[in-house]
Amino acid sequence: MPRPYTVLVALFVTGVVVPASAQQRANGLQPAPIDDTIEAGEADAVEPARRLVRWNEYEGPFFTIRMGAGVLYEWADYAQDENSKTQIDLTSEAKVRDTRVLLKGRLKFRRPVTWSAGLMYDGPSDEWLVRETGVMIDVPEISGHLFVGRSKEGFSLNKVMVGYAGWTQERSTISDATIPILADGIKWLGYAPKIHLLWNVGAYADWLSEGSAFSTYDNQFIGRVAWLPYLSGDGGRLVHIGVNLRYGHPNEGQLRLRSRPEAFPSPYFVDTGEFAAKSTRMTALEAYSRRGSVLIGSEYFFQKVDAAESGDPLFHGGDVVATWLVTGETRAYNTRGGFFNQVSPARPLFQGGPGAWEIVGRVSYIDLDSGSLQGGRFWRLTPMVNWYLSDNVRLEMTYGYGSLDRFALRGKTHFFQSRIQLQL
């Protein structure tokens, strides 16, 4: 049994893993379950709830600066049946998944303005990318904020979340296949607290990002609306329901959808290949329910492509997830962005506690077989454990079982993965 799993069993057997108390939350050791703030760089933030050092911050008379940094390093191994070996060649590998540096701060104008500038080494594309970079302006006259610059589009709760805050190692296969990680443009984020309604509307173009690996569209338009039909007085219980719409023109009239099997070191499992496409229309539904330390949710995407030569294909997929923080923490929910924040352990390991332990189960599915295109169908079952040693260190231990239907074969694969996450 690998050492991290041995540690997990030992902690449970010895009774070290215990729930966080209400008193710990009252004393400020735990973030409030509802976060009503938003600022530039939110989608890329690697900003722990507790400060590890102070030298990376500056506050002057006219502006502030904070430098954050993060590293993801992971390993994956596989056990394949004969059909899977025929479909895909897999080998055990350990790689750097992501390295990023983020600068952000406030400009001390009469109207609140925040700014961000990020740089990231992206493992999949093996290149350095300018991440979320721009300014966010508070505009109460329209019940929200305007962001101008490079950011995530705002489509899908799980896609909007900071990658370092996600409950699984990778987002679902349909998310990675259909939504670019970044876009350049303008986004309006709004929130009506009296009726618990939030939204974002964005318009993007590739004037600056043309030629970048993530720039797969000439332009795209996104709208997202989410409602909290239930939000308890203390914020500990909530229900989130959202709808996403997206319309875009693929770069140079060519589109390609592909995704790894939620294992970064792996090659692509599903892949349509490049095909002519005039435009795409997408709809996604999302529903989440959080009750204290338990969170369940689901998202499902539909993408219709205007591609007459390929039979105007319709692709779809999604996931269902359940998480339980056995040590009692609650994932904070951000009402301005409509996403969940990173877990902050009530009793960090380096302060004599057990850290935060999270048990996760997810089922995901993607279907890229439509029209004349045979990109493949893939589903995966993923049980895993997250150990948040502190606000700066996280260890992920993951098992997956997946089935790929492609090349007239149905191959089964066992996935064994782990990741260490460090952030400042």
N, C-alpha and C positions, 0 to 999 in steps of 0.2 A: 504494500500500500504506500503511495507517495507520501512524503513527509507532511505536506499541508493537510491531507486528509487525516493523518494520524493525529495531528494537533487538534483538528476539529473534534474528533471522537473523544480525545482525552479531556478537552474542555467541557464537553457535555457530561461525560462520566463523572468528572470531579465536581460538577455543579458550579463551575466558574461562570458560565453563561447565565446571567440573571437579568431580569427586565430593568430598564431605566425607570426611575420613580417620577411621580408627578412633581415632587419637591425639586428634582434636578432641573426640570423644565422651568419651574417657578424661579429658581436661582439663576436662570440665564445660561445654564450649561447646555441647553438644547435650543436650537432655533425655534421660533414660533411656527406652528403648523401652516400658517398663511403668510406669504410674503407679498406685500403690496408695492414693492419697488421695482423699477426697471431702469437700466442704463445701457449706454453703448458698450458693446463687447459682451453682452449677457450670454449670447449663444456660444461664445468661445471661452467663457470665464473659467479660469483655473484658480479660483480664489477661495481658499478654505475658510470655514466659519471662524476658526481660531487662527490667530497670527502665529507663525513659527518664528519669524524674525521681523525686524522693523527697518533694516537698512534699505529695503526695496521700496520704501514709500517716501514721498516728499509732499509737503503742503506749504505752498507759498501764498503770497497775498493775492495772486491773480489766477492761479491754477494749482491743481494737484496732479501727482503722478504715482501710479503703483505698477510695479513690474511683477508679473506672474509667470510661472514656467511649469511645464509638465512633461513627463516621459511615460510612454507605455511600451513595455517589453513583454512579448508573449511567445508561447511555445504551443505547438500542436502536433499530435500524432494520430494515426488512423489504423483501423482494422477493417478491411474490405472483403466482400464476397467476390466471387469470380466475375460476375457481371459488372460490378463496380470497378474492378481492376481493368476490365476491357474498356470501360467508358472513360476513366480518368486515372492518370498516374499520380499517386500521392506519396510523398515522403515526409518523414518527421523533420521539423524545422523550427528553429527559434529565431525571431526577428524583432527589430524595433518597429513598432506599429505606428508610433506618432511621437514627435518631439515638437514642442511649441513654446514660443515666448510671446507674451501679451503685455502691452502697455496700455493703460487706461487711466482716466482721471476726470476731473471736473474743471470747467471754465467758469470762473466766478463772475458771471454776468447776472444782471437783474433777473433774466429768464433762465431757469436751470438748463445747462447744456453739459452733456458728458461726451467723451470722445474715447476712441479705442484704436489701436494699431497692433496687428498680430502677424506673426511669421511662424510657419509650421513646416516641418519636414513630413511629407505624406508618404507612408510606406507603399501603398498600392501603386502610386504613380512614380515613386522614386524621384520626387522633386520637391523643391521648396516652394511653398505657396504663401501668398499674402492672404491672411485669414481676415476675420471680421475687422474692417478698418473704415472708420467714418465718424460721424457726429450724430448724436441724438438730442433733439430739442423738445423740451416740455411745452406742449401746446394745450393748456386747459380749455381753450375756447372750442376745441374739437374733442374734448374728453380723452386726450391721450398724448402720444408722443410721435414725432416724425424722425425716422432714421434715414440718413442719406449716406451711401457708400456701399461697401461690400459686406454682405451678411448672408445668413440662411434665408431662404425664400419665405418661410413661415407656414409651409405646408406640412401638416402632421405633427401631433404633440411629440411623438418620439423623435422625429427628425429635428424639431426645434430644440429639444433638450441638449444640453452640453454633452458631448460624447463621454466625457469623464464622469458624468453623473448617471449614465444609463444603468439599468438593472442587469443587462446582459452585456457580453463582450462586444457583440455587433448588433446593429439594427436588423430588422427582418429583411429577407432577401428581396421582397418586392420594393421596399423603401430604397435600398441601394441601387436597384436596377432602374428605377424610374425618376428619382429626384436628385438633381445635382447637389453637391454639398455646399456650393456657394453661388452667389449671383450679385451683379452690380446694379444698383438702382435705388429706388425710394420705397419706404415701407411706413405705413400708418398703423400704429398699435393703439387700440382704445379699450376702455373698460368703463362700464356703467355699474357702479357698486350697488346701487339700490335694487337693481333687478338681476345682479350677478351675471351680466352678459359681457363678453369680451370678443374682440375681433382684431384681425390684421388684414390689410389690403396692400399688395405690393405690385410694382411694375419694374421690370428688369430688362437690360439689353447687354450685349457683349462687346461694346465699344472698347473697353479696356481689357477684357479677359479673353478676347479672340486668340485662339491658339493654345490656351491653357487646357490641361487634361479635363478639368471639371466643366469647361464651357461647352456644353453639348447643345445649347439653344441660342438662336439669334436674339430672341426676345421671349418673355413669358409674363403672364399676368396671373396673380394668385389672390384668392380670397379665403379667409377662414373665420368662422363664427363658432363660438363655444358658449354654452350656458351651464351654470351651476344650479340645477333645480333643487339641490339640497346642500346646504352649508350650515353646519351646526354653529351655535353661538361661540364656542371656543375654537372653531376651525378644525377640530380633530377629525370630523366626519364630513365628507363631501362626495358629491356625484358630479361628474363632468361629462357632457355630451357635446360633440363637435361635428361640424361638417366642413369639408375643404373642397374648393374648386380650383382648377388650374387649366390654363390654355397657353400653348406655346408653339413656336415655329422652330423645328430642329435646325441645327447649324448646317448651312449649305444644303438644306433639303435632304439630309441623311440622318438616320437614326439607328442606334444600336442599343439594345437592352441586354444586360448581362449582370450576373451576380455570383459572388463566392458563396459557399454554403455556411455563412456565418462563422467562418474561420479564416482569418486574414492570411496566414501563410499558404492557404490552399489556392490552387488555380480556380478559374471560373467553372461552375457546374452547369448553369443555364446560360444560354447565349443565342440570341436571334441572328447574330451576324449583322452586318450593315445593310440597310435597305432604304429605298427612297420613301420619304414621308413629307407631306406638306405641313401637317400640323398634328398636335395631340390635344385631347381633352381628357381631363382627369377628375374623378370624384373620389373622395375618401371619407369614410365615417369613422368616428372614434368615440369610445365610451370607457370611462374609468370610474371606479368607486374606491374610495379610501376610507377605512375605519381604523384610526389609530395606526398600529404597526402593520396592518394588512392592506394590501393594494391589489386590486384585480382590474384588468382592462383588456381592450381589444381595439384593433384598427384593421380596416379592410379597404384596399385600393382597387379602382377600376380605371384602366387607361384605354381609350378608344383612339386609334390612329387613322388619320386620313392618308391612306396609302393604297391607292387603287390597284397597283401592280401586285401587291401582296394580299389582296382581298380585304382591305380595311380591317385589320386584326383588332381584337379586343383582348387585352391582357388583364390579369387580376391576381390578387393575393393578399395576404394579411397575416395577423397573428393574434393569439390569446395568451395573456401572461398573468401569473399570480405571484406575489412576493410577500414574504413575512419576515419582518425584523424581529427575530426571536429575543433580542436584548431590549426590546420595547421602544426603540426610537420611531419617530414619525417622519416620513419624507415631506418636507415643506412644499407647498404648492404656490406657484407664482401667478397671481391673478392678472398681472399686466401682460405677461407673455403666454399664459395658458399652458404651463409645463410644470414638471416636478423638479425640485432642486436636488443637489447631491446630499447623501446621507452624512450626518455629522454624529459621531459616536458620543453618547452621554458620558461614558467612562473610557477614555482612550487607553490603549495598552501601555503607552509610555508614561501614563500617570497612575499606573497600578490597577487599571480596570481590564475588562475583557475585550475592549473595542466594541464595535457593532457587528453583529452576525445577521446575515440576510439569506434566507432560502428562497430560491427562484425556480419556477417552472414555466416553460413556454412551449407552445406549439406554433409553428409558422408554415406558410404554404405560398408557393408561387407557381403560376401557370403561364408560360410563354409560348404555348402551342395555340396558334390561331391563324385563320386564313391559310396562306401557303407557307407560313413560317413555323418551323419546328424547333423552337428554342429550348424546349424541355419543361418538365414539371418536377417539382422537388418539394418534399415536406421534411420537416425536422422536429424532433422532440428534444428539448433541452432542459434537464434539471441541473442546477448549479448552486454553488455557495459563494457568497461574497463576504470577505472579512475586511472590515474597515478598521485597521489598527489604530489610526488616528485620522485627523482631517487631512493629513498629507500622504498617507500610505494606505493602499488598498491591494488586497490579494484576491484574485478570482480563480475558482477551481470549477471546471466545467466538463460535463459529459454530454454528448449528443448522439442521437441515432437518427439517421436520415435515409430517405429513399429517393433516388433519381430515376425518372422515367425518360430516357433519351436514347437515341441511336438504336431504336427497336429493342431496347433492353431495360430491365428494371434492376438497378444496382443498389445494394444496401451498404451503408458505411457507419462505423462507430467512430466518434470523434472524442479525443482526449485533449483537453486544452487547459492552459493556465496563463494568467497574466499578472504582472505586478505594475502598479500605477503609483507614480511619485509626482507630487505637485507642491508648488511653493505659493 
